[in-house]
Amino acid sequence: MTTVFIGGSISITRLHAKVEERINRIVSCDFDVVVGDADGADTSIQECLLKCGARKVTVYCSGDRARNNVAEWPVQRVTSKAKAGTRAYFTAKDLEMARRSNYGLMVWDCKSTGTLSNVIALLRRRKKSVVFLNTKTEFVTIPDRAGLDHLLALMSDHARIKAEEKTGLSSVLANLEQDQLWQDQLEQQQHSLELPGGGDDACRRSADSLGTDMRSRWEPPDP
C-alpha cells in the first residue's frame, strides 16, 4: 500500500485551499498517511485530514507522547538518542517517516530547514516529493537533484545562510550526491546480474505502470 508523508513548516498555521484539495485527493485514494505532531503545518494538516474523514493516519512523535493528535489516531513513538527538545531529537521521527513512506507532500515557506531536510531525506531514498510553495501558492515536484537545486534557488540569501548554520547544508548536499552515486553504481551491479527477458521484468513493468497511474491521481504534472 502506498504511504504518503505529509509535512510542512512550523510557521504555516493555515493551509491553502490547493493543499487541502490535494490532501483530500490523497485520502480519496485510500493511501496511508504519516504526519508529525508539531505545531504549525503538522497540526493544520491533521485538522485537514480529520475534516476529510481520513482513517489511515499515523502520527509520529519523538518521545513518549504526541504533542498534537487532533483525532486520536494511532501514534508511532520514535526513540531518539539526542537530547530532548533539540533539533536532532525531533528530527528522528522525520527520518523514520521518510523511511516508511513512498512519497512526500510538503508545505514549505521557502526558508524552513526542517521541511527542506524532509525533502532531502526522501530524495536520498530515491523518493519523490511534491512541494507546495506557500509564498507562491504553487506546487513543484522534486524527483531528483536537479529538482532540489530548483527548490534551493527559491531561498533568499538570508535563508540559505541560516540553513547552512542550522544543518550544514553544503555538507548535506555533498553527502546526498555521494549517496546517489553509490546507489547508481549498486543498481548497475545488480542489473548486470539479472537474466534478460525474465518474468520478473514483466512484473516490475506492471507494478511501475500501476504506480504511475496511482500517483497521477494526486500529483501535479512535473514542472
VENJO-V717101 format. One record per residue. N is the residue number from 1. RES is the residue in three letters. PSI is psi as a letter, one per 30 degrees, with the letter a starting at -180 (999 if undefined). OMEGA is omega in degrees with one decimal (NA if undefined). D_CENTER is the distance of its C-alpha to the mean C-alpha in Angstrom with 2 decimals. Layout:
N	RES	PSI	OMEGA	D_CENTER
N	RES	PSI	OMEGA	D_CENTER
//
This chain:
1	MET	k	179.9	16.35
2	THR	k	177.7	12.99
3	THR	k	-179.1	10.27
4	VAL	k	175.4	7.37
5	PHE	j	179.5	4.90
6	ILE	k	-178.7	6.17
7	GLY	a	-179.6	6.79
8	GLY	a	-174.7	9.03
9	SER	k	-179.2	12.09
10	ILE	f	-179.8	14.92
11	SER	f	-176.5	17.38
12	ILE	j	-177.3	16.33
13	THR	f	179.1	18.44
14	ARG	k	-177.4	18.93
15	LEU	k	174.1	16.69
16	HIS	l	-179.1	18.07
17	ALA	e	178.9	19.63
18	LYS	e	178.9	17.49
19	VAL	e	178.3	14.32
20	GLU	e	178.0	16.46
21	GLU	e	-179.8	17.65
22	ARG	e	178.0	14.31
23	ILE	e	178.1	13.47
24	ASN	e	178.6	17.03
25	ARG	e	176.6	16.65
26	ILE	e	178.6	13.81
27	VAL	e	-179.9	16.21
28	SER	f	177.2	19.07
29	CYS	f	179.5	17.63
30	ASP	h	176.1	17.79
31	PHE	l	169.1	14.30
32	ASP	k	179.6	13.28
33	VAL	k	170.5	10.83
34	VAL	k	-175.3	9.53
35	VAL	l	179.6	9.63
36	GLY	a	-173.6	11.05
37	ASP	g	-175.7	14.70
38	ALA	l	170.2	15.13
39	ASP	l	177.5	17.32
40	GLY	b	-173.9	16.33
41	ALA	e	-179.2	13.27
42	ASP	e	-179.0	12.42
43	THR	e	177.5	16.03
44	SER	e	177.2	16.21
45	ILE	e	177.6	13.39
46	GLN	e	179.9	15.37
47	GLU	e	177.9	18.51
48	CYS	e	178.0	17.33
49	LEU	e	177.8	16.38
50	LEU	e	179.8	19.83
51	LYS	e	179.9	21.50
52	CYS	f	-179.7	20.11
53	GLY	g	-178.3	21.55
54	ALA	k	178.5	18.45
55	ARG	e	-172.6	19.65
56	LYS	i	-176.7	17.00
57	VAL	k	172.2	14.91
58	THR	k	178.9	14.42
59	VAL	k	-179.6	14.18
60	TYR	k	177.7	13.28
61	CYS	l	171.8	15.55
62	SER	k	-178.2	17.18
63	GLY	a	-170.7	20.86
64	ASP	e	-175.0	23.19
65	ARG	l	178.9	22.06
66	ALA	k	177.8	19.32
67	ARG	e	178.3	20.09
68	ASN	k	176.5	19.12
69	ASN	i	-166.4	19.19
70	VAL	f	-178.1	20.86
71	ALA	g	-179.4	21.61
72	GLU	h	175.7	22.24
73	TRP	l	175.1	19.61
74	PRO	k	-177.9	19.47
75	VAL	k	174.1	18.19
76	GLN	j	-179.5	16.73
77	ARG	k	-177.9	18.21
78	VAL	k	-179.6	16.94
79	THR	k	178.4	19.78
80	SER	k	178.7	19.56
81	LYS	f	-179.2	22.50
82	ALA	l	179.4	21.94
83	LYS	k	-178.1	24.19
84	ALA	k	177.4	23.32
85	GLY	f	-179.7	22.00
86	THR	l	178.7	20.87
87	ARG	e	-178.9	17.61
88	ALA	e	-179.8	17.38
89	TYR	e	-178.1	18.19
90	PHE	f	179.3	15.24
91	THR	f	-177.5	12.80
92	ALA	e	-179.2	13.79
93	LYS	e	179.4	12.02
94	ASP	e	178.3	8.59
95	LEU	e	179.2	9.42
96	GLU	e	177.2	10.65
97	MET	e	176.7	7.79
98	ALA	e	-180.0	5.90
99	ARG	e	-173.7	9.44
100	ARG	f	-173.4	10.17
101	SER	l	175.5	7.69
102	ASN	e	-178.1	8.43
103	TYR	l	177.4	5.93
104	GLY	k	169.0	3.07
105	LEU	j	-175.3	5.51
106	MET	k	176.6	6.05
107	VAL	j	-166.5	9.75
108	TRP	k	177.6	11.17
109	ASP	g	179.1	14.80
110	CYS	g	175.4	15.07
111	LYS	f	-177.1	15.96
112	SER	k	179.8	13.72
113	THR	f	179.4	13.10
114	GLY	e	179.2	10.78
115	THR	e	177.3	8.11
116	LEU	e	178.7	9.12
117	SER	e	177.4	8.95
118	ASN	e	178.0	5.31
119	VAL	e	-179.5	5.25
120	ILE	e	179.2	8.29
121	ALA	e	177.3	7.53
122	LEU	e	-178.9	5.59
123	LEU	e	178.0	8.49
124	ARG	f	178.9	10.89
125	ARG	g	-179.9	10.53
126	ARG	h	-179.6	11.15
127	LYS	k	-176.5	8.04
128	LYS	k	173.0	7.63
129	SER	k	168.0	5.53
130	VAL	k	-174.2	7.86
131	VAL	k	174.2	8.59
132	PHE	j	179.1	11.55
133	LEU	j	-171.0	13.99
134	ASN	e	-179.0	15.82
135	THR	f	-178.9	18.89
136	LYS	f	-178.1	19.33
137	THR	h	177.3	18.26
138	GLU	l	179.1	16.75
139	PHE	k	167.9	13.71
140	VAL	k	179.1	12.91
141	THR	k	-177.6	11.22
142	ILE	j	-178.0	10.03
143	PRO	f	-172.8	11.28
144	ASP	a	-177.4	13.08
145	ARG	e	178.5	14.66
146	ALA	e	177.6	16.73
147	GLY	e	178.1	13.93
148	LEU	e	178.3	12.64
149	ASP	e	176.3	16.32
150	HIS	e	179.9	16.59
151	LEU	e	-179.5	13.92
152	LEU	e	-179.6	15.82
153	ALA	f	179.8	19.02
154	LEU	f	-179.8	18.21
155	MET	k	174.9	18.44
156	SER	l	177.9	21.95
157	ASP	e	-179.9	24.00
158	HIS	e	179.9	23.98
159	ALA	e	178.4	20.19
160	ARG	e	178.7	20.11
161	ILE	e	178.4	22.87
162	LYS	e	178.9	21.16
163	ALA	e	178.0	17.99
164	GLU	e	-179.2	20.49
165	GLU	e	-174.4	22.31
166	LYS	e	-171.0	19.47
167	THR	f	-174.0	17.35
168	GLY	h	-170.2	19.73
169	LEU	e	-178.6	17.53
170	SER	e	179.2	20.14
171	SER	e	178.5	20.23
172	VAL	e	-179.7	16.48
173	LEU	e	178.1	16.65
174	ALA	e	178.2	19.81
175	ASN	e	177.6	18.41
176	LEU	e	-180.0	15.51
177	GLU	e	178.7	18.33
178	GLN	e	179.0	20.42
179	ASP	e	-177.3	17.85
180	GLN	e	175.9	17.37
181	LEU	e	179.0	21.14
182	TRP	e	179.4	21.74
183	GLN	e	177.1	19.51
184	ASP	e	-179.8	21.41
185	GLN	e	179.3	24.64
186	LEU	e	179.7	23.80
187	GLU	e	177.5	22.97
188	GLN	e	178.3	26.22
189	GLN	e	179.0	28.15
190	GLN	e	-179.8	26.87
191	HIS	e	-178.2	27.67
192	SER	f	-179.5	31.13
193	LEU	f	-178.0	31.84
194	GLU	k	176.0	31.08
195	LEU	k	-179.5	34.09
196	PRO	k	172.5	34.23
197	GLY	g	-178.0	34.45
198	GLY	l	179.8	33.40
199	GLY	f	-179.9	32.33
200	ASP	e	179.2	28.94
201	ASP	e	179.6	28.17
202	ALA	e	177.9	29.04
203	CYS	e	-179.9	26.82
204	ARG	e	178.9	23.83
205	ARG	e	178.9	24.70
206	SER	e	179.7	24.94
207	ALA	e	178.8	21.56
208	ASP	e	179.4	19.94
209	SER	e	179.1	21.88
210	LEU	e	-179.9	20.81
211	GLY	e	178.3	17.10
212	THR	e	179.6	17.69
213	ASP	e	179.9	19.66
214	MET	e	-177.1	17.14
215	ARG	e	-177.7	14.33
216	SER	f	-178.2	17.00
217	ARG	f	-179.8	17.54
218	TRP	f	179.4	14.50
219	GLU	k	172.9	13.11
220	PRO	l	175.2	15.24
221	PRO	k	176.6	17.43
222	ASP	k	-179.1	16.34
223	PRO	999	NA	17.81
//
